[in-house]
Amino acid sequence: MCTFHILLLSAMLKIISYNVKGLNAPVKRHSLAADVLRLKPDVVCLQETHFKRLAHPPLGIRNFSTQYHATGPTKARGVSILIRSDVVYQLHRKISDPQGRYLILVCSLNHKTYTLVNVYSPNTEQLSFISGVLHRVSLVATGVLLICGDLNYSTDPSRDVRSPKIPIPTKRSIRQGQKLRDLFSSHGLYDVWRLWHPGDSEFTFHSRVHNTYSRLDYFLLQSSSLSQVLKCEILDITWSDHAPIFLTIGEGGERGVGKAMWRFNDSILSDPGALAEIEQTLAEYFTLNTTPGVTPETLWQAHKAVLRGVCIKWASRLNQARQADKLLILSQIHVAAQANSSDPTPAHLKILLEAQARLSDWNYKALLYSQRRLKARYYAFRDRPGRLLARYLRPMVAATRISHLVLDSGRKTVYKPLEIGNALAAYYGDLYNLQSDPHPSSFCEARVDRYLSDLHLPSLTPTQRDGLSSPFTELEIATTIKSLPSHKSPGPDGFTDIYYKNFSAQLTPHLLSLFTSAAETGRFPEEMLRTTIVPLPKPGKSPTLCPNFRPISLLNVDVKIYAKILANRVAELLPKLICSDQVGFIRGRQGPHNTKKLIDLIQVIQTHRLPSVLLALDAEKAFDRVDWMFLRKVLLKFGFPVSVLQSIFALYASSTQFSIRNGTRQGCPLSPLLYALVIEPLAQRIRQDDGVAGIMVGPTVYKIGLFADDILLTLAEPTDSLPRLSELLTEYSAVSFHKINLPKSQALTINVPGNVRESLKQHFQFEWREDYLQYLGVKISKSPDQLFDLNYKPFLSHIKQLLFKWKRTSLSWMGRMAAIKMSLLPKLLYYFRTIPIRLPKSYLDEVQSLLNHYVWNGKRPRVPTRLLNLPIRRGGLAMPNIHLYHRAAVLASLAEYFHSPRPPQWTAIEQSFAKQYLITTVIWLTRRQRPPLPDILPLTRWYLHVWDMSRTLLLNTTSLSLATPLEVLTHWIADFDSARWTSRGIGHLHQLISGGKMLTFEMLQQRYRLTEAWRLSYYQIASVIRRPGVSFQPTLPQAPLSPFASFVVQPSTK
């Protein structure tokens, strides 16, 4: 069940105007943020912010990222307007006073045009100033005109001023007040608070020195807007000498906003009382309600409602407890202010000042507490790799609010949140129900059966089927809960992973009953399957079109646990079911396997001058277009038991919000694995079709490489292969709804004559590239010689830009080192592993120099680099040594030759050019001992070169290593049969050596049950080992090998 949460609210706009008397002190900014959080206004107008021009910091008030400021040349005056994030806002014009006296915004708030004017008048010549501002406003005013701020003068001194020294206002002040009212009238403006409180006397300013009260702050509206005013009130004077004034305007109609879903408050678990009550409630609930008449689904769903009430109660109780002292002080201020304003005496003033002092102390202590926590957190984590440092380094993310959508090919534009939500719901409703789409071909099960019957796909063995369909266990559920990633957004039910981890012991038995029942019936309760779709804009694409959003599904955590258990079981079997050219989301396979294969194939194409085309297919909404019926048929073809299919499709039961018949959720742990299975028939159809020619290397033809939905084809004979490929893609689309976006699919020809290429361009509407195509984040060129210029040179510029941005951050030198390790090194290693080519020494030197320069902030190093590069266990700080990291990445590629049982495909390509010599064998020979290998590919030659440079370091010896396989001895012993020894479990030299000497034949006879027929072969091995220059350090019989040697001996355990 997929939902868009659109909540209809009565359209009210809440505005607060507040003279804050300076915000340079952190405690005042903290107090302002607390007041705004408590009052929940939509627009905040501030006066007297006291920030200098060009030195105004962003006011860190939660949910108020839109801020406008008018500042003066000195720390005086200053006005600001802040707009809440959930207000649909669009700026049309902004006018700010260079002296910081006023700020005018012509804007749209919730699709209604306003002219907001925030004013701070001087305390002399007020009439002249206000008249000038109103004249300026009259020239630009559009829509509803709303003026607010501190005018520093009273319109009616007889009612709005109270002074013990001057009980009766002077005639001059009365005349001035009348002039001010006349000025308002001439512009059609009305004092909103006075109209709503005609007989009241309340004040917005209190002079503590003179103990006088006056009303100097106003909201002014034109007569046409007065009918929309719902409330206008003056609040208490607390930490400033002015009171905030609050205005609520009813905009008329309704507005739609995102519904704020309830979420489990993890902080309540830190309270022992809350923790104990939740545990007690869980125990009592399940004890009382676990009866034969209550189904596991009902029992589980009802427990959420019970726990939600307990959590809300404790969250409210703890929040009230934290705010109890402050609320008591605010009530005392209110009472004291009422008494002092009605009877301004020294005694009343003293009580008021004491209450305000207590509030200031409370705010100061709250600020100190938050600062201590923040400083402690920054001290502990800012200079260490982690979430805090990542957020600190990450650039400011642009607002993700969808301001409007363009529909019907640009003929219609919608702005209102409700209309935007309905448009997205309609789009995804059509996307997830393609059977009602008139464009896909007619769909029937018989066609799918015929399509799959021609494919040679592997099938599960009976043992694998039994393991896959075995009942769920409590251990399996508990292990999955423990492995859940932390701090992830929950689904619509609001229960987070923290809840499940903390109460795993109480919840696991009931989750087992629930999952077992769902697997048997093939259905979950609809409430559990409800999913919140969060449309995230795709980078580099316009966020005004529905297709340019990536729908991320926020699943309920209990459903995610169920899906993760199934995913863990399926993941174990995928390497046996999916061909090795699919490397996405398959255990033991990685994206660099395909890029290295592609680089090798391009080298083969260029060496043999083969006319070829590289084709990177772009699948349109690949995960979202997976048809469920086709998925079911594919799983049956792979031999999945019917019971397992029932368990899987329990996650895709019918929805009542809008009908869903296709798609796998992006956010579900099972989705990428199911997609790998559903795309495999297409890959196999291409593999076994002789009409699509691939690149032949040895006995194997290489046509396709996949990383999930990223499909890359290497085709020979393009004039024949492309038409046949187009037919195969059409066939697959007809049975699966898979759709290729041809204009976005990249094609790169190699060794194809110009006239043939032009003919192909006319027949196939691909994006024909000239020099390279983009694949898995790197640029693959038609000539391997261009890989460095296309990838590593631009990345060097990226490094420089990144380090330049990071220079502005206030990190210690250890923090800068941590930033390199966490954010920059992984990107560099990805290039090293994806394109493991030879790099100029000058390039690596420049990268290292840039990193060192950044660590020391351009100053002289205070610690030698060689010491920083040492591991932490040896007294260093593990500062990245780029030369060694590059060498290690190359050696990691070489180590993939030892993968068991199936090495990556690129190793087979490179091995075929080594003829009869195995790469896994020749590396154990020194460069002089190694036979000539004139035909090996450039990457293989580079691997062996790096190996020769690192051999001594990795094997801890300059001669034969204890991990040397016995096959190596065939280079010295004619007709040596290593397989004979391997059959007895002797595969490496370390099994023949003890204490630095070779074991006697009699000892080997007894240990491995050898016969006399082995004696000659034994002496042949001994003759090699006892050659001059070959020696082994004396070791214990079970002494550990070097790490690399251990990997070679047992690669599957590393």
Secondary structure as GFF3:
##gff-version 3
##sequence-region A 1 1054
A	DSSP	beta_strand	2	3	.	.	.	ID=ss1
A	DSSP	beta_strand	6	19	.	.	.	ID=ss2
A	DSSP	alpha_helix	26	39	.	.	.	ID=ss3
A	DSSP	beta_strand	43	47	.	.	.	ID=ss4
A	DSSP	beta_strand	66	70	.	.	.	ID=ss5
A	DSSP	beta_strand	79	83	.	.	.	ID=ss6
A	DSSP	beta_strand	89	96	.	.	.	ID=ss7
A	DSSP	beta_strand	102	109	.	.	.	ID=ss8
A	DSSP	beta_strand	112	120	.	.	.	ID=ss9
A	DSSP	alpha_helix	126	140	.	.	.	ID=ss10
A	DSSP	beta_strand	144	150	.	.	.	ID=ss11
A	DSSP	alpha_helix	157	160	.	.	.	ID=ss12
A	DSSP	beta_strand	161	162	.	.	.	ID=ss13
A	DSSP	alpha_helix	171	186	.	.	.	ID=ss14
A	DSSP	beta_strand	189	191	.	.	.	ID=ss15
A	DSSP	alpha_helix	192	196	.	.	.	ID=ss16
A	DSSP	beta_strand	205	207	.	.	.	ID=ss17
A	DSSP	beta_strand	212	214	.	.	.	ID=ss18
A	DSSP	beta_strand	217	222	.	.	.	ID=ss19
A	DSSP	three_ten_helix	223	228	.	.	.	ID=ss20
A	DSSP	beta_strand	229	234	.	.	.	ID=ss21
A	DSSP	beta_strand	245	258	.	.	.	ID=ss22
A	DSSP	three_ten_helix	266	270	.	.	.	ID=ss23
A	DSSP	alpha_helix	272	289	.	.	.	ID=ss24
A	DSSP	alpha_helix	296	342	.	.	.	ID=ss25
A	DSSP	alpha_helix	346	381	.	.	.	ID=ss26
A	DSSP	alpha_helix	387	393	.	.	.	ID=ss27
A	DSSP	beta_strand	405	407	.	.	.	ID=ss28
A	DSSP	three_ten_helix	408	410	.	.	.	ID=ss29
A	DSSP	beta_strand	412	414	.	.	.	ID=ss30
A	DSSP	alpha_helix	417	431	.	.	.	ID=ss31
A	DSSP	three_ten_helix	434	436	.	.	.	ID=ss32
A	DSSP	alpha_helix	445	453	.	.	.	ID=ss33
A	DSSP	alpha_helix	462	468	.	.	.	ID=ss34
A	DSSP	alpha_helix	474	482	.	.	.	ID=ss35
A	DSSP	alpha_helix	497	502	.	.	.	ID=ss36
A	DSSP	alpha_helix	504	521	.	.	.	ID=ss37
A	DSSP	alpha_helix	526	529	.	.	.	ID=ss38
A	DSSP	beta_strand	531	537	.	.	.	ID=ss39
A	DSSP	three_ten_helix	546	548	.	.	.	ID=ss40
A	DSSP	beta_strand	549	554	.	.	.	ID=ss41
A	DSSP	alpha_helix	557	577	.	.	.	ID=ss42
A	DSSP	alpha_helix	591	608	.	.	.	ID=ss43
A	DSSP	beta_strand	612	617	.	.	.	ID=ss44
A	DSSP	three_ten_helix	623	625	.	.	.	ID=ss45
A	DSSP	alpha_helix	628	637	.	.	.	ID=ss46
A	DSSP	alpha_helix	642	649	.	.	.	ID=ss47
A	DSSP	three_ten_helix	650	652	.	.	.	ID=ss48
A	DSSP	alpha_helix	671	688	.	.	.	ID=ss49
A	DSSP	beta_strand	695	697	.	.	.	ID=ss50
A	DSSP	beta_strand	700	702	.	.	.	ID=ss51
A	DSSP	beta_strand	704	707	.	.	.	ID=ss52
A	DSSP	beta_strand	710	716	.	.	.	ID=ss53
A	DSSP	alpha_helix	718	736	.	.	.	ID=ss54
A	DSSP	three_ten_helix	742	744	.	.	.	ID=ss55
A	DSSP	beta_strand	746	750	.	.	.	ID=ss56
A	DSSP	alpha_helix	754	763	.	.	.	ID=ss57
A	DSSP	beta_strand	767	769	.	.	.	ID=ss58
A	DSSP	beta_strand	772	775	.	.	.	ID=ss59
A	DSSP	beta_strand	778	781	.	.	.	ID=ss60
A	DSSP	three_ten_helix	784	786	.	.	.	ID=ss61
A	DSSP	alpha_helix	787	787	.	.	.	ID=ss62
A	DSSP	pi_helix	788	792	.	.	.	ID=ss63
A	DSSP	alpha_helix	793	806	.	.	.	ID=ss64
A	DSSP	alpha_helix	813	819	.	.	.	ID=ss65
A	DSSP	pi_helix	820	824	.	.	.	ID=ss66
A	DSSP	alpha_helix	825	834	.	.	.	ID=ss67
A	DSSP	alpha_helix	841	855	.	.	.	ID=ss68
A	DSSP	alpha_helix	865	868	.	.	.	ID=ss69
A	DSSP	three_ten_helix	872	874	.	.	.	ID=ss70
A	DSSP	alpha_helix	882	895	.	.	.	ID=ss71
A	DSSP	three_ten_helix	896	898	.	.	.	ID=ss72
A	DSSP	alpha_helix	905	912	.	.	.	ID=ss73
A	DSSP	alpha_helix	919	922	.	.	.	ID=ss74
A	DSSP	alpha_helix	938	955	.	.	.	ID=ss75
A	DSSP	three_ten_helix	966	971	.	.	.	ID=ss76
A	DSSP	alpha_helix	978	982	.	.	.	ID=ss77
A	DSSP	three_ten_helix	989	991	.	.	.	ID=ss78
A	DSSP	beta_strand	993	994	.	.	.	ID=ss79
A	DSSP	beta_strand	997	998	.	.	.	ID=ss80
A	DSSP	alpha_helix	1001	1008	.	.	.	ID=ss81
A	DSSP	three_ten_helix	1012	1014	.	.	.	ID=ss82
A	DSSP	alpha_helix	1015	1025	.	.	.	ID=ss83
A	DSSP	alpha_helix	1043	1049	.	.	.	ID=ss84
A	DSSP	three_ten_helix	1051	1053	.	.	.	ID=ss85
###
